[in-house]
Amino acid sequence: MREAQAEPGVIEACTYEGREELLNNTFAEIETCEKALNEYLEQKKKIFARFYFVSNQALLDILSNGNNPEKVDEYLGDCFDGMKNLSFIKGPGIPYPSKRAKGMYSNEGEYVPFEVNFEAVGAVENYLNDLQTRMQITLRDSLDLSKQTADMWEFEKQRHIWLEDYCA
């Protein structure tokens, strides 16, 4: 760069001896870095397959903020269809960022509480797999409960009122 500043002419700057070799070596190093980065991201995608739905830029942001679940929360809608974010437990005595969630919100704003608080600990790809399992268990239990109470539609509650008791 100093040489280009001292000799501002384009032809002189571009034809400087060794410049092409230097640029080719730099380009090869960049390609090596890109290949290694893509291999790293592919490993993470194999651990948590929903990362395939996220751009590489967003995935890098998720992985770099893995210790901050509240930052990762911004990308949950990209990973899970129908889910917007988590409801984290906050308040006095709870360290920031909070790693415990008490429920989840859908894209429509519907809140579904977890029966047991979810704790986001460990590597981000691992705790997102755990979150997926917690979501499945929560929704399965909610469905089971709604099926049990559906038999009493017209006896205890009318159907349109019963519908409001459970998540869609």
VMD Tcl script that builds the backbone (N, CA, C; Angstrom):
set m [mol new atoms 504]
animate dup $m
set s [atomselect $m all]
$s set {name element resname resid chain x y z} {
  {N N MET 1 A 0.824 -1.189 0.000}
  {CA C MET 1 A 0.000 0.000 0.000}
  {C C MET 1 A 0.869 1.254 0.000}
  {N N ARG 2 A 1.990 1.186 0.732}
  {CA C ARG 2 A 2.895 2.342 0.716}
  {C C ARG 2 A 3.443 2.575 -0.689}
  {N N GLU 3 A 3.776 1.497 -1.375}
  {CA C GLU 3 A 4.289 1.620 -2.741}
  {C C GLU 3 A 3.236 2.209 -3.669}
  {N N ALA 4 A 1.984 1.788 -3.511}
  {CA C ALA 4 A 0.911 2.320 -4.343}
  {C C ALA 4 A 0.676 3.794 -4.025}
  {N N GLN 5 A 0.846 4.186 -2.773}
  {CA C GLN 5 A 0.679 5.584 -2.401}
  {C C GLN 5 A 1.819 6.429 -2.967}
  {N N ALA 6 A 3.031 5.880 -2.940}
  {CA C ALA 6 A 4.186 6.618 -3.463}
  {C C ALA 6 A 4.120 6.731 -4.983}
  {N N GLU 7 A 3.606 5.726 -5.634}
  {CA C GLU 7 A 3.503 5.713 -7.103}
  {C C GLU 7 A 2.027 5.557 -7.452}
  {N N PRO 8 A 1.237 6.658 -7.484}
  {CA C PRO 8 A -0.214 6.564 -7.643}
  {C C PRO 8 A -0.676 6.154 -9.038}
  {N N GLY 9 A 0.200 6.025 -9.984}
  {CA C GLY 9 A -0.222 5.613 -11.324}
  {C C GLY 9 A -0.686 4.171 -11.335}
  {N N VAL 10 A -1.806 3.896 -11.997}
  {CA C VAL 10 A -2.403 2.565 -12.002}
  {C C VAL 10 A -1.477 1.558 -12.677}
  {N N ILE 11 A -0.946 1.908 -13.803}
  {CA C ILE 11 A -0.101 0.965 -14.543}
  {C C ILE 11 A 1.141 0.611 -13.738}
  {N N GLU 12 A 1.792 1.603 -13.147}
  {CA C GLU 12 A 2.985 1.333 -12.348}
  {C C GLU 12 A 2.640 0.490 -11.120}
  {N N ALA 13 A 1.537 0.801 -10.462}
  {CA C ALA 13 A 1.141 0.065 -9.256}
  {C C ALA 13 A 0.788 -1.383 -9.579}
  {N N CYS 14 A 0.140 -1.606 -10.722}
  {CA C CYS 14 A -0.294 -2.955 -11.075}
  {C C CYS 14 A 0.827 -3.807 -11.663}
  {N N THR 15 A 1.834 -3.173 -12.249}
  {CA C THR 15 A 2.905 -3.940 -12.897}
  {C C THR 15 A 4.154 -4.036 -12.032}
  {N N TYR 16 A 4.044 -3.645 -10.788}
  {CA C TYR 16 A 5.182 -3.725 -9.878}
  {C C TYR 16 A 5.616 -5.181 -9.768}
  {N N GLU 17 A 6.906 -5.422 -9.782}
  {CA C GLU 17 A 7.448 -6.777 -9.797}
  {C C GLU 17 A 7.069 -7.524 -8.510}
  {N N GLY 18 A 6.496 -8.729 -8.669}
  {CA C GLY 18 A 6.094 -9.565 -7.542}
  {C C GLY 18 A 4.680 -9.309 -7.055}
  {N N ARG 19 A 4.029 -8.281 -7.575}
  {CA C ARG 19 A 2.675 -7.936 -7.122}
  {C C ARG 19 A 1.678 -9.036 -7.454}
  {N N GLU 20 A 1.730 -9.569 -8.676}
  {CA C GLU 20 A 0.786 -10.617 -9.089}
  {C C GLU 20 A 0.946 -11.862 -8.219}
  {N N GLU 21 A 2.181 -12.247 -7.968}
  {CA C GLU 21 A 2.437 -13.422 -7.130}
  {C C GLU 21 A 1.912 -13.198 -5.704}
  {N N LEU 22 A 2.143 -12.010 -5.178}
  {CA C LEU 22 A 1.649 -11.672 -3.845}
  {C C LEU 22 A 0.129 -11.751 -3.787}
  {N N LEU 23 A -0.544 -11.198 -4.788}
  {CA C LEU 23 A -2.016 -11.233 -4.811}
  {C C LEU 23 A -2.536 -12.658 -4.990}
  {N N ASN 24 A -1.879 -13.446 -5.821}
  {CA C ASN 24 A -2.292 -14.846 -6.008}
  {C C ASN 24 A -2.121 -15.648 -4.723}
  {N N ASN 25 A -1.025 -15.417 -3.997}
  {CA C ASN 25 A -0.817 -16.104 -2.710}
  {C C ASN 25 A -1.875 -15.690 -1.688}
  {N N THR 26 A -2.180 -14.406 -1.651}
  {CA C THR 26 A -3.215 -13.912 -0.734}
  {C C THR 26 A -4.565 -14.519 -1.071}
  {N N PHE 27 A -4.881 -14.582 -2.359}
  {CA C PHE 27 A -6.148 -15.173 -2.807}
  {C C PHE 27 A -6.221 -16.653 -2.418}
  {N N ALA 28 A -5.117 -17.385 -2.563}
  {CA C ALA 28 A -5.082 -18.805 -2.187}
  {C C ALA 28 A -5.301 -18.979 -0.684}
  {N N GLU 29 A -4.721 -18.081 0.119}
  {CA C GLU 29 A -4.917 -18.148 1.576}
  {C C GLU 29 A -6.372 -17.869 1.940}
  {N N ILE 30 A -6.994 -16.928 1.257}
  {CA C ILE 30 A -8.411 -16.625 1.505}
  {C C ILE 30 A -9.274 -17.827 1.142}
  {N N GLU 31 A -8.979 -18.474 0.017}
  {CA C GLU 31 A -9.735 -19.666 -0.378}
  {C C GLU 31 A -9.587 -20.780 0.653}
  {N N THR 32 A -8.389 -20.954 1.205}
  {CA C THR 32 A -8.156 -21.965 2.234}
  {C C THR 32 A -8.988 -21.661 3.484}
  {N N CYS 33 A -9.026 -20.385 3.865}
  {CA C CYS 33 A -9.829 -19.974 5.029}
  {C C CYS 33 A -11.312 -20.216 4.779}
  {N N GLU 34 A -11.790 -19.876 3.597}
  {CA C GLU 34 A -13.200 -20.082 3.268}
  {C C GLU 34 A -13.553 -21.562 3.305}
  {N N LYS 35 A -12.670 -22.396 2.782}
  {CA C LYS 35 A -12.916 -23.840 2.780}
  {C C LYS 35 A -12.988 -24.374 4.213}
  {N N ALA 36 A -12.059 -23.956 5.047}
  {CA C ALA 36 A -12.058 -24.398 6.447}
  {C C ALA 36 A -13.311 -23.915 7.175}
  {N N LEU 37 A -13.721 -22.673 6.909}
  {CA C LEU 37 A -14.929 -22.132 7.536}
  {C C LEU 37 A -16.165 -22.907 7.090}
  {N N ASN 38 A -16.265 -23.207 5.810}
  {CA C ASN 38 A -17.413 -23.965 5.305}
  {C C ASN 38 A -17.454 -25.371 5.881}
  {N N GLU 39 A -16.287 -26.001 6.079}
  {CA C GLU 39 A -16.236 -27.323 6.710}
  {C C GLU 39 A -16.692 -27.251 8.162}
  {N N TYR 40 A -16.268 -26.201 8.857}
  {CA C TYR 40 A -16.677 -26.001 10.251}
  {C C TYR 40 A -18.192 -25.818 10.342}
  {N N LEU 41 A -18.750 -24.973 9.470}
  {CA C LEU 41 A -20.191 -24.738 9.482}
  {C C LEU 41 A -20.961 -26.003 9.116}
  {N N GLU 42 A -20.411 -26.787 8.217}
  {CA C GLU 42 A -21.057 -28.047 7.827}
  {C C GLU 42 A -21.110 -29.011 9.012}
  {N N GLN 43 A -20.054 -29.061 9.821}
  {CA C GLN 43 A -20.058 -29.906 11.014}
  {C C GLN 43 A -21.165 -29.480 11.979}
  {N N LYS 44 A -21.326 -28.169 12.159}
  {CA C LYS 44 A -22.365 -27.664 13.059}
  {C C LYS 44 A -23.751 -27.978 12.511}
  {N N LYS 45 A -23.903 -27.905 11.190}
  {CA C LYS 45 A -25.193 -28.211 10.556}
  {C C LYS 45 A -25.541 -29.689 10.706}
  {N N LYS 46 A -24.529 -30.558 10.721}
  {CA C LYS 46 A -24.786 -31.985 10.909}
  {C C LYS 46 A -25.268 -32.277 12.328}
  {N N ILE 47 A -24.780 -31.500 13.291}
  {CA C ILE 47 A -25.195 -31.686 14.684}
  {C C ILE 47 A -26.618 -31.169 14.898}
  {N N PHE 48 A -26.916 -30.010 14.317}
  {CA C PHE 48 A -28.257 -29.422 14.436}
  {C C PHE 48 A -28.744 -29.101 13.029}
  {N N ALA 49 A -29.516 -30.005 12.456}
  {CA C ALA 49 A -29.899 -29.931 11.038}
  {C C ALA 49 A -30.678 -28.669 10.674}
  {N N ARG 50 A -31.342 -28.049 11.625}
  {CA C ARG 50 A -32.117 -26.837 11.309}
  {C C ARG 50 A -31.229 -25.647 10.961}
  {N N PHE 51 A -29.929 -25.767 11.187}
  {CA C PHE 51 A -29.004 -24.726 10.750}
  {C C PHE 51 A -28.943 -24.628 9.227}
  {N N TYR 52 A -29.408 -25.667 8.532}
  {CA C TYR 52 A -29.433 -25.600 7.073}
  {C C TYR 52 A -30.407 -24.532 6.579}
  {N N PHE 53 A -31.366 -24.136 7.395}
  {CA C PHE 53 A -32.357 -23.129 7.012}
  {C C PHE 53 A -31.872 -21.705 7.256}
  {N N VAL 54 A -30.687 -21.565 7.814}
  {CA C VAL 54 A -30.143 -20.267 8.199}
  {C C VAL 54 A -28.967 -19.932 7.271}
  {N N SER 55 A -28.843 -18.681 6.904}
  {CA C SER 55 A -27.714 -18.265 6.069}
  {C C SER 55 A -26.408 -18.445 6.839}
  {N N ASN 56 A -25.312 -18.548 6.102}
  {CA C ASN 56 A -24.008 -18.709 6.754}
  {C C ASN 56 A -23.672 -17.511 7.639}
  {N N GLN 57 A -24.055 -16.314 7.205}
  {CA C GLN 57 A -23.809 -15.114 8.014}
  {C C GLN 57 A -24.568 -15.190 9.341}
  {N N ALA 58 A -25.844 -15.591 9.265}
  {CA C ALA 58 A -26.639 -15.727 10.487}
  {C C ALA 58 A -26.100 -16.858 11.360}
  {N N LEU 59 A -25.668 -17.946 10.727}
  {CA C LEU 59 A -25.118 -19.067 11.482}
  {C C LEU 59 A -23.849 -18.661 12.230}
  {N N LEU 60 A -23.000 -17.871 11.593}
  {CA C LEU 60 A -21.808 -17.371 12.279}
  {C C LEU 60 A -22.191 -16.510 13.475}
  {N N ASP 61 A -23.221 -15.708 13.325}
  {CA C ASP 61 A -23.691 -14.870 14.430}
  {C C ASP 61 A -24.234 -15.741 15.562}
  {N N ILE 62 A -24.979 -16.778 15.215}
  {CA C ILE 62 A -25.518 -17.698 16.227}
  {C C ILE 62 A -24.381 -18.379 16.980}
  {N N LEU 63 A -23.414 -18.895 16.232}
  {CA C LEU 63 A -22.309 -19.630 16.864}
  {C C LEU 63 A -21.429 -18.719 17.707}
  {N N SER 64 A -21.238 -17.480 17.259}
  {CA C SER 64 A -20.390 -16.565 18.030}
  {C C SER 64 A -21.095 -16.058 19.290}
  {N N ASN 65 A -22.423 -16.121 19.317}
  {CA C ASN 65 A -23.180 -15.691 20.491}
  {C C ASN 65 A -23.798 -16.872 21.232}
  {N N GLY 66 A -23.221 -18.049 21.065}
  {CA C GLY 66 A -23.779 -19.256 21.670}
  {C C GLY 66 A -23.911 -19.196 23.182}
  {N N ASN 67 A -23.062 -18.421 23.851}
  {CA C ASN 67 A -23.139 -18.292 25.312}
  {C C ASN 67 A -24.169 -17.267 25.738}
  {N N ASN 68 A -24.811 -16.618 24.781}
  {CA C ASN 68 A -25.835 -15.619 25.070}
  {C C ASN 68 A -27.137 -16.040 24.407}
  {N N PRO 69 A -27.919 -16.896 25.063}
  {CA C PRO 69 A -29.148 -17.399 24.455}
  {C C PRO 69 A -30.139 -16.296 24.046}
  {N N GLU 70 A -30.075 -15.155 24.712}
  {CA C GLU 70 A -30.984 -14.065 24.338}
  {C C GLU 70 A -30.629 -13.510 22.964}
  {N N LYS 71 A -29.357 -13.541 22.578}
  {CA C LYS 71 A -28.946 -13.119 21.231}
  {C C LYS 71 A -29.334 -14.179 20.203}
  {N N VAL 72 A -29.165 -15.446 20.557}
  {CA C VAL 72 A -29.527 -16.548 19.665}
  {C C VAL 72 A -31.039 -16.555 19.446}
  {N N ASP 73 A -31.787 -16.094 20.425}
  {CA C ASP 73 A -33.244 -16.045 20.374}
  {C C ASP 73 A -33.754 -15.304 19.133}
  {N N GLU 74 A -32.995 -14.328 18.649}
  {CA C GLU 74 A -33.386 -13.556 17.468}
  {C C GLU 74 A -33.497 -14.431 16.233}
  {N N TYR 75 A -32.803 -15.555 16.203}
  {CA C TYR 75 A -32.752 -16.415 15.024}
  {C C TYR 75 A -33.618 -17.665 15.150}
  {N N LEU 76 A -34.305 -17.839 16.269}
  {CA C LEU 76 A -35.091 -19.055 16.457}
  {C C LEU 76 A -36.214 -19.185 15.434}
  {N N GLY 77 A -36.770 -18.061 15.011}
  {CA C GLY 77 A -37.819 -18.097 13.994}
  {C C GLY 77 A -37.320 -18.621 12.668}
  {N N ASP 78 A -36.026 -18.456 12.392}
  {CA C ASP 78 A -35.440 -18.989 11.164}
  {C C ASP 78 A -35.204 -20.499 11.277}
  {N N CYS 79 A -34.963 -20.954 12.486}
  {CA C CYS 79 A -34.688 -22.376 12.708}
  {C C CYS 79 A -35.961 -23.202 12.882}
  {N N PHE 80 A -36.954 -22.630 13.553}
  {CA C PHE 80 A -38.180 -23.361 13.862}
  {C C PHE 80 A -39.369 -22.650 13.228}
  {N N ASP 81 A -40.038 -23.334 12.325}
  {CA C ASP 81 A -41.209 -22.764 11.671}
  {C C ASP 81 A -42.341 -22.625 12.692}
  {N N GLY 82 A -42.924 -21.467 12.752}
  {CA C GLY 82 A -44.039 -21.239 13.658}
  {C C GLY 82 A -43.641 -20.709 15.023}
  {N N MET 83 A -42.354 -20.675 15.309}
  {CA C MET 83 A -41.892 -20.169 16.603}
  {C C MET 83 A -41.197 -18.835 16.404}
  {N N LYS 84 A -41.528 -17.895 17.285}
  {CA C LYS 84 A -40.899 -16.578 17.173}
  {C C LYS 84 A -39.716 -16.451 18.126}
  {N N ASN 85 A -39.966 -16.696 19.413}
  {CA C ASN 85 A -38.886 -16.564 20.394}
  {C C ASN 85 A -39.260 -17.244 21.701}
  {N N LEU 86 A -38.341 -17.168 22.645}
  {CA C LEU 86 A -38.536 -17.753 23.966}
  {C C LEU 86 A -38.862 -16.663 24.974}
  {N N SER 87 A -39.489 -17.055 26.060}
  {CA C SER 87 A -39.732 -16.153 27.180}
  {C C SER 87 A -38.708 -16.497 28.257}
  {N N PHE 88 A -37.711 -15.629 28.397}
  {CA C PHE 88 A -36.637 -15.881 29.352}
  {C C PHE 88 A -37.026 -15.403 30.742}
  {N N ILE 89 A -36.500 -16.093 31.733}
  {CA C ILE 89 A -36.722 -15.713 33.126}
  {C C ILE 89 A -35.741 -14.600 33.455}
  {N N LYS 90 A -36.277 -13.461 33.847}
  {CA C LYS 90 A -35.447 -12.291 34.167}
  {C C LYS 90 A -35.883 -11.729 35.509}
  {N N GLY 91 A -35.013 -10.955 36.089}
  {CA C GLY 91 A -35.360 -10.311 37.338}
  {C C GLY 91 A -34.163 -10.178 38.253}
  {N N PRO 92 A -34.400 -9.650 39.439}
  {CA C PRO 92 A -33.302 -9.489 40.388}
  {C C PRO 92 A -32.718 -10.846 40.782}
  {N N GLY 93 A -31.414 -10.886 40.847}
  {CA C GLY 93 A -30.743 -12.113 41.250}
  {C C GLY 93 A -30.501 -13.087 40.109}
  {N N ILE 94 A -31.006 -12.778 38.926}
  {CA C ILE 94 A -30.792 -13.655 37.773}
  {C C ILE 94 A -29.745 -13.000 36.876}
  {N N PRO 95 A -28.635 -13.691 36.634}
  {CA C PRO 95 A -27.557 -13.077 35.850}
  {C C PRO 95 A -27.974 -12.813 34.402}
  {N N TYR 96 A -27.352 -11.773 33.822}
  {CA C TYR 96 A -27.574 -11.473 32.410}
  {C C TYR 96 A -26.410 -12.054 31.630}
  {N N PRO 97 A -26.582 -12.663 30.523}
  {CA C PRO 97 A -27.867 -12.968 29.890}
  {C C PRO 97 A -28.517 -14.176 30.551}
  {N N SER 98 A -29.828 -14.163 30.576}
  {CA C SER 98 A -30.560 -15.269 31.158}
  {C C SER 98 A -30.399 -16.501 30.282}
  {N N LYS 99 A -30.209 -17.629 30.921}
  {CA C LYS 99 A -30.062 -18.887 30.184}
  {C C LYS 99 A -31.241 -19.814 30.435}
  {N N ARG 100 A -32.254 -19.308 31.169}
  {CA C ARG 100 A -33.423 -20.128 31.487}
  {C C ARG 100 A -34.664 -19.516 30.857}
  {N N ALA 101 A -35.426 -20.374 30.180}
  {CA C ALA 101 A -36.663 -19.940 29.538}
  {C C ALA 101 A -37.838 -20.670 30.177}
  {N N LYS 102 A -38.946 -19.949 30.286}
  {CA C LYS 102 A -40.132 -20.543 30.905}
  {C C LYS 102 A -41.208 -20.897 29.892}
  {N N GLY 103 A -41.042 -20.468 28.634}
  {CA C GLY 103 A -42.031 -20.779 27.609}
  {C C GLY 103 A -41.592 -20.249 26.258}
  {N N MET 104 A -42.492 -20.376 25.292}
  {CA C MET 104 A -42.180 -19.934 23.927}
  {C C MET 104 A -43.369 -19.201 23.324}
  {N N TYR 105 A -43.070 -18.340 22.355}
  {CA C TYR 105 A -44.092 -17.582 21.636}
  {C C TYR 105 A -44.127 -18.027 20.182}
  {N N SER 106 A -45.329 -18.111 19.641}
  {CA C SER 106 A -45.477 -18.433 18.227}
  {C C SER 106 A -45.360 -17.151 17.408}
  {N N ASN 107 A -45.343 -17.291 16.098}
  {CA C ASN 107 A -45.298 -16.129 15.212}
  {C C ASN 107 A -46.532 -15.245 15.380}
  {N N GLU 108 A -47.630 -15.841 15.825}
  {CA C GLU 108 A -48.874 -15.095 16.024}
  {C C GLU 108 A -48.973 -14.488 17.415}
  {N N GLY 109 A -47.955 -14.699 18.251}
  {CA C GLY 109 A -47.951 -14.136 19.594}
  {C C GLY 109 A -48.553 -15.041 20.651}
  {N N GLU 110 A -48.917 -16.254 20.294}
  {CA C GLU 110 A -49.490 -17.191 21.247}
  {C C GLU 110 A -48.384 -17.723 22.161}
  {N N TYR 111 A -48.638 -17.728 23.455}
  {CA C TYR 111 A -47.644 -18.159 24.439}
  {C C TYR 111 A -47.931 -19.589 24.881}
  {N N VAL 112 A -46.889 -20.408 24.911}
  {CA C VAL 112 A -46.993 -21.793 25.384}
  {C C VAL 112 A -45.949 -21.980 26.482}
  {N N PRO 113 A -46.380 -22.180 27.718}
  {CA C PRO 113 A -45.409 -22.362 28.812}
  {C C PRO 113 A -44.815 -23.768 28.792}
  {N N PHE 114 A -43.556 -23.873 29.214}
  {CA C PHE 114 A -42.926 -25.177 29.393}
  {C C PHE 114 A -43.349 -25.707 30.760}
  {N N GLU 115 A -43.536 -27.014 30.868}
  {CA C GLU 115 A -43.863 -27.591 32.172}
  {C C GLU 115 A -42.676 -27.474 33.125}
  {N N VAL 116 A -41.479 -27.622 32.559}
  {CA C VAL 116 A -40.236 -27.482 33.308}
  {C C VAL 116 A -39.406 -26.441 32.578}
  {N N ASN 117 A -38.822 -25.494 33.309}
  {CA C ASN 117 A -38.013 -24.454 32.671}
  {C C ASN 117 A -36.909 -25.078 31.825}
  {N N PHE 118 A -36.656 -24.446 30.695}
  {CA C PHE 118 A -35.598 -24.898 29.797}
  {C C PHE 118 A -34.318 -24.146 30.111}
  {N N GLU 119 A -33.211 -24.871 30.222}
  {CA C GLU 119 A -31.922 -24.247 30.511}
  {C C GLU 119 A -30.999 -24.407 29.304}
  {N N ALA 120 A -30.531 -23.291 28.763}
  {CA C ALA 120 A -29.650 -23.273 27.595}
  {C C ALA 120 A -28.204 -23.302 28.061}
  {N N VAL 121 A -27.663 -24.501 28.193}
  {CA C VAL 121 A -26.280 -24.661 28.641}
  {C C VAL 121 A -25.520 -25.514 27.636}
  {N N GLY 122 A -24.235 -25.263 27.547}
  {CA C GLY 122 A -23.389 -26.018 26.640}
  {C C GLY 122 A -23.280 -25.339 25.283}
  {N N ALA 123 A -22.841 -26.104 24.299}
  {CA C ALA 123 A -22.695 -25.582 22.945}
  {C C ALA 123 A -24.070 -25.271 22.360}
  {N N VAL 124 A -24.141 -24.211 21.577}
  {CA C VAL 124 A -25.419 -23.736 21.052}
  {C C VAL 124 A -26.128 -24.811 20.238}
  {N N GLU 125 A -25.395 -25.569 19.428}
  {CA C GLU 125 A -26.044 -26.595 18.608}
  {C C GLU 125 A -26.632 -27.708 19.472}
  {N N ASN 126 A -26.020 -27.963 20.630}
  {CA C ASN 126 A -26.539 -28.988 21.538}
  {C C ASN 126 A -27.762 -28.497 22.290}
  {N N TYR 127 A -27.711 -27.271 22.806}
  {CA C TYR 127 A -28.880 -26.815 23.558}
  {C C TYR 127 A -30.057 -26.504 22.633}
  {N N LEU 128 A -29.810 -26.225 21.371}
  {CA C LEU 128 A -30.929 -26.074 20.436}
  {C C LEU 128 A -31.572 -27.423 20.133}
  {N N ASN 129 A -30.787 -28.482 20.099}
  {CA C ASN 129 A -31.366 -29.826 19.983}
  {C C ASN 129 A -32.217 -30.144 21.211}
  {N N ASP 130 A -31.721 -29.763 22.391}
  {CA C ASP 130 A -32.488 -29.965 23.625}
  {C C ASP 130 A -33.772 -29.134 23.607}
  {N N LEU 131 A -33.686 -27.919 23.081}
  {CA C LEU 131 A -34.873 -27.065 22.968}
  {C C LEU 131 A -35.900 -27.701 22.043}
  {N N GLN 132 A -35.437 -28.261 20.952}
  {CA C GLN 132 A -36.350 -28.922 20.018}
  {C C GLN 132 A -37.094 -30.065 20.714}
  {N N THR 133 A -36.355 -30.842 21.493}
  {CA C THR 133 A -36.974 -31.942 22.242}
  {C C THR 133 A -37.970 -31.398 23.259}
  {N N ARG 134 A -37.605 -30.322 23.972}
  {CA C ARG 134 A -38.503 -29.729 24.967}
  {C C ARG 134 A -39.779 -29.212 24.298}
  {N N MET 135 A -39.638 -28.604 23.132}
  {CA C MET 135 A -40.808 -28.108 22.397}
  {C C MET 135 A -41.729 -29.269 22.016}
  {N N GLN 136 A -41.152 -30.351 21.519}
  {CA C GLN 136 A -41.949 -31.510 21.117}
  {C C GLN 136 A -42.690 -32.113 22.307}
  {N N ILE 137 A -42.002 -32.245 23.431}
  {CA C ILE 137 A -42.620 -32.808 24.630}
  {C C ILE 137 A -43.744 -31.898 25.116}
  {N N THR 138 A -43.498 -30.595 25.145}
  {CA C THR 138 A -44.499 -29.637 25.609}
  {C C THR 138 A -45.748 -29.683 24.744}
  {N N LEU 139 A -45.555 -29.665 23.427}
  {CA C LEU 139 A -46.707 -29.679 22.521}
  {C C LEU 139 A -47.432 -31.020 22.539}
  {N N ARG 140 A -46.683 -32.122 22.704}
  {CA C ARG 140 A -47.319 -33.435 22.802}
  {C C ARG 140 A -48.185 -33.525 24.061}
  {N N ASP 141 A -47.644 -33.040 25.181}
  {CA C ASP 141 A -48.408 -33.067 26.428}
  {C C ASP 141 A -49.647 -32.187 26.329}
  {N N SER 142 A -49.514 -31.032 25.685}
  {CA C SER 142 A -50.660 -30.145 25.509}
  {C C SER 142 A -51.719 -30.810 24.629}
  {N N LEU 143 A -51.298 -31.504 23.597}
  {CA C LEU 143 A -52.231 -32.208 22.724}
  {C C LEU 143 A -52.929 -33.336 23.473}
  {N N ASP 144 A -52.169 -34.087 24.273}
  {CA C ASP 144 A -52.770 -35.164 25.066}
  {C C ASP 144 A -53.832 -34.626 26.017}
  {N N LEU 145 A -53.510 -33.542 26.686}
  {CA C LEU 145 A -54.463 -32.948 27.621}
  {C C LEU 145 A -55.704 -32.444 26.889}
  {N N SER 146 A -55.506 -31.825 25.743}
  {CA C SER 146 A -56.657 -31.308 24.994}
  {C C SER 146 A -57.529 -32.452 24.483}
  {N N LYS 147 A -56.922 -33.571 24.102}
  {CA C LYS 147 A -57.700 -34.734 23.652}
  {C C LYS 147 A -58.519 -35.308 24.799}
  {N N GLN 148 A -57.939 -35.320 25.997}
  {CA C GLN 148 A -58.658 -35.856 27.155}
  {C C GLN 148 A -59.871 -35.008 27.496}
  {N N THR 149 A -59.715 -33.705 27.405}
  {CA C THR 149 A -60.831 -32.821 27.766}
  {C C THR 149 A -61.816 -32.630 26.620}
  {N N ALA 150 A -61.458 -33.043 25.410}
  {CA C ALA 150 A -62.353 -32.878 24.259}
  {C C ALA 150 A -63.608 -33.724 24.391}
  {N N ASP 151 A -63.528 -34.805 25.135}
  {CA C ASP 151 A -64.692 -35.675 25.318}
  {C C ASP 151 A -65.813 -34.967 26.066}
  {N N MET 152 A -65.475 -33.919 26.796}
  {CA C MET 152 A -66.465 -33.226 27.624}
  {C C MET 152 A -66.916 -31.901 27.000}
  {N N TRP 153 A -66.804 -31.763 25.682}
  {CA C TRP 153 A -67.127 -30.506 25.002}
  {C C TRP 153 A -68.460 -29.910 25.411}
  {N N GLU 154 A -69.460 -30.630 25.252}
  {CA C GLU 154 A -70.796 -30.058 25.472}
  {C C GLU 154 A -71.268 -30.184 26.914}
  {N N PHE 155 A -70.535 -30.931 27.746}
  {CA C PHE 155 A -70.962 -31.116 29.125}
  {C C PHE 155 A -70.349 -30.075 30.058}
  {N N GLU 156 A -69.026 -29.889 29.979}
  {CA C GLU 156 A -68.352 -28.940 30.860}
  {C C GLU 156 A -68.198 -27.565 30.222}
  {N N LYS 157 A -67.811 -27.554 28.945}
  {CA C LYS 157 A -67.578 -26.299 28.229}
  {C C LYS 157 A -68.070 -26.452 26.803}
  {N N GLN 158 A -68.498 -25.353 26.264}
  {CA C GLN 158 A -68.842 -25.381 24.850}
  {C C GLN 158 A -67.552 -25.420 24.038}
  {N N ARG 159 A -67.664 -25.955 22.837}
  {CA C ARG 159 A -66.478 -26.178 22.016}
  {C C ARG 159 A -65.697 -24.890 21.755}
  {N N HIS 160 A -66.338 -23.789 21.434}
  {CA C HIS 160 A -65.626 -22.551 21.113}
  {C C HIS 160 A -64.906 -21.983 22.339}
  {N N ILE 161 A -65.370 -22.280 23.533}
  {CA C ILE 161 A -64.674 -21.859 24.751}
  {C C ILE 161 A -63.506 -22.807 25.030}
  {N N TRP 162 A -63.736 -24.103 24.809}
  {CA C TRP 162 A -62.689 -25.105 24.997}
  {C C TRP 162 A -61.478 -24.814 24.120}
  {N N LEU 163 A -61.707 -24.339 22.904}
  {CA C LEU 163 A -60.619 -24.050 21.970}
  {C C LEU 163 A -59.628 -23.019 22.525}
  {N N GLU 164 A -60.107 -22.099 23.333}
  {CA C GLU 164 A -59.253 -21.044 23.892}
  {C C GLU 164 A -58.326 -21.537 25.004}
  {N N ASP 165 A -58.585 -22.741 25.521}
  {CA C ASP 165 A -57.792 -23.264 26.628}
  {C C ASP 165 A -56.455 -23.860 26.190}
  {N N TYR 166 A -56.282 -24.131 24.901}
  {CA C TYR 166 A -55.090 -24.834 24.426}
  {C C TYR 166 A -54.458 -24.087 23.264}
  {N N CYS 167 A -53.142 -24.290 23.120}
  {CA C CYS 167 A -52.424 -23.626 22.026}
  {C C CYS 167 A -52.812 -24.255 20.685}
  {N N ALA 168 A -52.762 -23.427 19.665}
  {CA C ALA 168 A -53.117 -23.917 18.325}
  {C C ALA 168 A -52.000 -24.780 17.780}
}
mol reanalyze $m
mol bondsrecalc $m
mol representation Tube
mol addrep $m
